[in-house]
Amino acid sequence: MAGERDTQTAGLSVKQGRALLWLARETIARQLDLHVREPDSEIVTHLRDQELQQKRGTFVTLKEHGKLRGCIGSLAPVDSIVEGVKRNALNSAFHDPRFRPVEINELAAIEVEISILTVPKPLNYANADDLIRILQVGIDGVIIQKGGQSATFLPQVWEQLSRPDVFLSHLCHKAGLPAEAWRSGSLEVFTYQVQYFVDKHG
């Protein structure tokens, strides 16, 4: 079953989202040498849709029993949506350095989530208080950069870290910066929005 939530993006349809979810799971299954059921004609048709051939940033997130199992993506629109989903499905399942590769007996229990990104835009802010005020809780994905260090959180992370100060502190930690680095006002900040689709059943 697929769930869909659209947050300020030019939306793909729910049926297109279901086709992408099938593609992500099928790509992982094939890598595991599992038999994959043939897609129905509607899925095949939607994977050829012009909208899915446009270049967009994509992320694939895997969860197992509610816990993160892999999350890899691209912020820049370098691949078509279809190609980005295939590549990031493999990377999330088998090449996320935080986790061991997904195994055959896990796949049925894994939840697949696909995020389609808008192009990140620089966020101009005067100071830490201004940054807190401008960020759209639950809507903005956030990228921070300082020197050669950077990190991003998808908008879905707001569900666990709903306070902007806590969100930013965790994001700084992810980037390898002091947790309070965002208070200095010296970080480069970019925001983006996503449309995401979730398949909770294998």
Buried (B, 14 or more C-beta within 10 A) or exposed (E): EBEBEBBBBEBBEEBBBBBBBBBBBBBBBEBBEEEEEEBEEEBEEBBEBEBBEBBBBBBBBBBBEEEEBBBBBBBEBEBBBBBBBBBBBBBBBBEBEEBEEBEEEBBEEBBBBBBBBBEBEEBEBEEBEEBBEBBBEEBBBBBBBBEEBBBBBBBBBBEEBEEBBEBBBBBBBBBEBEBEBBBEBEBEBBBBBBBBBBBBEE
